[in-house]
Amino acid sequence: MDTAELLLPRSRKANERLHALIPGGAHTYAKGDDQYPDNLAPVISHGRGAHVWDVDGNRYVEYGSGLRSVSLGHAHPRVIEAVRRELDRGSNFVRPSIVEVEAAERFLATVPTAEMVKFAKNGSDATTAAVRLARAATGRQRVALCGDHPFFSVDDWFIGTTPMSAGIPATTNELTVAFPYGDLAATEELLGRYRGEIACLILEPATHTEPPPGYLAGLRELADRHGCVLVFDEMITGLRWSEAGAQGLYGVVPDLSTFGKALGNGFAVSALAGRRDLMERGGLRHSGDRVFLLSTTHGAETHSLAASMAVLSTYVEEGITARLHALGERLAAGVRQAAATLGVGDHLVVRGRASNLVFATLDENGQPSQRYRTLFLRQLLAGGVLAPSFVVSSALDDADIDHTVEVVAQACALYRKALDAADPTPWLAGRPVKPVFRRLA
């Protein structure tokens, strides 16, 4: 299908309504229509398994579902059934529900490197709680985050470090410093420069690259030696790397870790987990100053906790992590072969762990290009593939992967033409897609 055949009149009208009522036209910046080619930002009607349908009736094979949160596929029967069992039983009470302790037991059995857990609704609340806890435990104010990782929180301690820092006091920004991923010497130098001032090191234990040998263990040693808290942000790596996250795969235990995304298969649930002596500072069984750790009206809403238990059981009992890796390996191999065959293997580059694949679009000079990304996305959409990334869900099957590779091959043929012309503009049909983090709209 040529992109000229993909018309989205209802989606365009829905996008206009979204922008009229919702800042940015979406509740997550990464879902904004600026992330998609001009007039090719489908608005979703519904999804089932690995497929979604837009309000215009088009069906797509979907990747990166729910910003990586829907890893079992949409409306997964085990998850839906678990939620349905709670629907007639109430969702929120004036005292804890028995579901809260059952969900905690299930989580800690799956992630045995943690001793206590507290649930919330979004990842930002969990990571900010970890930072607050680290500051309270150490008596220090500075936060050291991995500057190579794109996102940690909507809260000031992180957003102040991005180009979208409007509204955040400079004094807050000064308390956050950055270290590069994979470079222990640079991190040690940072800890020495701010000796006795850094409360925690926070990072994603792995993302698009594997940690260098000994790196995570080296960070563990540095944190211990300098008296700071080691925090793993496992929002993405949790379940996708192993059922127990990256810490379970690599065998390095952080002091605190945060989980979300895949934990609820689209239902809103996140978790802060970690050492008992740290976590209890937010509880009632300690003698020190109390930490306002996490206290949310909807954090223990029963439907989401039921969903999380079903997700954890499904991963463990059905070997979901292994399936995600197998699907990702098939997809990566197919895309790389198609790109190489059509002469764009050095320009369309698939990266990351098989369960968490992303792609880079490089121009004729080998530089990252939003214009070539736009060209590529247009062709994918025209072929019925919705793929801001190549992050797989376990609902995909071989036919979905093979169809995706066929569409990628068609896109690569056009990519080659644009490279030969040293100009993708004739194939863009409008403005290029834009990065999320930028100073001006």
C-alpha angles and dihedrals in degrees: 000000000000116000088242087069094057105088120171107187095153092045090051091053091046090051089053090053091047093053092046092058108021124052106244092009093263139057092239122047091219088061093053120125088239085073090063134058119277111288091355101097105117118210109219124238099181145324139218126184110325094340135084131189124213125218088262091061098253118142122217137187099236130215129184088026113202091354089304093313100108098065096151094050130259120309092004106196098228092049095044092048092051091051092045091056089061098045096088093041100066130261108231134021141184090252132035117288120231085241089070095063093040090053091047091050091049093048095048091047088055095042101037093170088076124072102194136019138196123194129220137164105254140025096245092061091052097047092045090050089053091052092047091049092049091050091050094047095048101033087229130123108203122094121203113203132179105261093201093066117085106219142017109153147345088235126106098256089067108023089055087069094057132077087256094068097127111136096024118113116243089230089064093049091053091063094063120075130175139227128192121250116253096013111109093173092057091048091050090050090052092050089049093049091053096033112180093003106086116092098187149356110226124186145138102262089222137356129154092350132045116248111262113255110284094005100118092042088050091053089050090055093046092050091050093047094049096041098241131132119256112220124188115201099212097172089121103021094048108108092348093075095036135328086266093045128239091317088060092047099045098033097231115128118212123205090238134010136185128215134187139121103065091031094085102024089233098330114114110261135126133169142213111204136172152099116000095228091056098040093048089064084077092048139066102259103080137076101224133088111303119250117214090226109166125336114162130162093222101029093105098037103155100228094060093045090050088051091051092052091051091048093051092047092048093050093050099040099040101037093240097165091057090048091052090053093048093050092046092050091052091049095046092049092049095047093046092049092048092048093048094046092052094045100252100099091119093049106042102053125182114208140175141046113323091250092052109035124172130177134222124209113210128191129228089283094051094253124135108266131195089193093058089044087056092051091049095047091049091056093046092051091048089055094050098259120128104195124152081161135001094247106146132217123210090243091074117101133199092267091056091050093047091049090050092052091050090053091046089053091054090049091049091056090058091042088058091052091052092049091050089052090044086224129082093185097105089060099046101076091200143354120343122252115269136225116256096231109061132130098233129041 
